[in-house]
Amino acid sequence: MLCDNCHNKEANVHLIQIINGQKIESHLCDTCSKEKGDALFAQTMDFGLEQFDLSNIISGLMGLMVPKQDEEGNLENECPNCGMKYSEFKKTALLGCDKCYSNFSSLLQPVITRIQGKIEHTGKIPNGQRVEFTNKRKLIKLKTELQQAIALEEFEKAAEIRDEIKKIQTEF
């Protein structure tokens, strides 16, 4: 396939842009892509930011994702541990300390859920700790299920869960 711009060289850069819901494809050679590359990027990626970095992107996403009515009264909430205000967090996308997570949890949880899908971290497990880690996680889940079964007076199910918990605990 020939370059859409110069029509001389073989196109080896394929650019797909979606603008206002319409897909626009461009096939460019190396030379034309280098010439147009900066212009295309600047034209389509103008977010009005002085600095194009990850914290600006995340803080921009957070501004879009947190419902305005929920945050209006909470912008000046302050972490008692480090003094970080939620409005500062929105600008930088960085929390001041570990206590900020619990202090701003009502505002952070919906955002994290929308971005990651879950609140619970399911990242990599260190080598050699996979079995122990999965067993601990399973125990926590089973204990919660046991409490629910007892509350609902489903004693047969509770007994099965109890037996499963004992089995896992003996494996430790």
N, C-alpha and C positions, 0 to 999 in steps of 0.2 A: 504494500500500500504506500502510495506517495504522500509526501507532506502536504497538508491542506493549505499551507501558507506559501511555500516557494514552488511546489509542484515539481521539484527536481530530484530531491533526495528521498531515500526510504524513511518512512515515518517509524520511529521507535519509541516515541513518547505519546501516550494516549491519555488525554485529559478529559475528565467527565465533570461537568459543572451542572448543578441543579439550581436554577434561578427561577423563583416564583413558580415552583412546581414543574418546570419544564427542563428536560434533560438535554444538555448541549454537549456534544462530543467533538473533540478536536484531536487530530492526528498530526503530530509535528516531528520534524527531524531534530537532531541534537542542536544544530545551530539556531534554528527558529525557536526552539523551546527555551534556549538560553536567552535569546533576545526578548521573547515575549514573557518569559517566566516571571520576572520581577513585576512587570506591568500587570499580568494576570493575577498574581498573588495580591498585589497592593489594591487592585480594583475590587476583587471579590472578598478580601479579608479586612476591609476597613471597619474596625469596630469602634473607632474614635478613641482609642487608647493611646496614651503617650508611650507606654511600654507594653510590648506584646510578650507576656510571659504567663506561666501556668497559674500563678496566683490571681492575675487579672481575669483569666478565663474562668477559673473556679468561682471567684467572687461574682463575676457576671452571671454565671449559671445560677448561683445561689440567689441572686436578686430576682431572677426570673422564676425560680422554682418555689420560693417561699411565698405562700399567700399573703398579700399585703395586709389584710385585716388582722392576721395573726401576729405580724411583726410590728405594727404601728406603735403599740404601747411598750414593746420590748426592746426597741433600739438602744435605749439607755440603760438596760439591765447591765449590771456590773458584777463580775466575778469577785466575791469577797476575798479570795485567796491571792489573786494577782492584779486585780483592778482593771482587767480587760473589759471593754464595753462591747456589746454585740455589734454596734455600729462599726467599731474598729475591725472586728472579725469579718464583717461583710466587705470591707474595703480590701483587706489583705488575704482573706481566706486562711489565716493562721490563728490558732488558739494560743492563749498565753501560757496555760498550764494544764495539767491533767484534770484539775477540778472544773475547768471550763466545760468539759463534756457533760458533767452532771448539772452544772448551773444553767447551761443553755440547752439542755436535752430536749425540751418541748419544741424548740425551734430547729435543732439540728436533726432530730430523728426523721421528720418528713423529708428533709433534703437528702440525707444519707440513703434513705429507703428509695427515693426516686433515682438517685445516681447509681447505687450499687445493687439495688433490688432487695437487699436485706440489711438489717442492722448488725447482725452477727458476722464477724470476720471469718471467712473460710479460706484463708490463704494457705501458704505452704507450711508443712509440718517439718520440724528439724529431723534429720536422719536419725534413726534408731529410737525415735519417740512416737512413731506413728501408732503402734498398738496401744500404748499407754494413753495417748491423747484421745484416740477414738473411743477407748473404753471409758475414760472420764466423761467425755461428751455424752456417750450413750447412757451412763449412770445418771447424769443430771436430767436428761430427757425422761428416763424411766421413773425417776423419783417424782417428777412433776406429774407424769401420767398416773402414778400410784396415788398421789394426793387427790387428783381429779376423780379417779375411780372410787376412792373412799368417800369423797364428798357426794358423789352420785349414788352411793350405796350399791355399787357394782362389785360385790365382794369376791366373786369368782374371778373376775378380770383382775382385781387387785392382788389376789393370791398368785395368779400367773405372773404378774409383773414383779411381785416380791421374789418369786423363785428365780426369775431372770436376773434380778439385781444380785441375789446371793451367788448365782453362778458366775457373774462377772467379777464380783468381789473376791471370790476364791481364786480367780485367775491372776490377780495382782500379786 
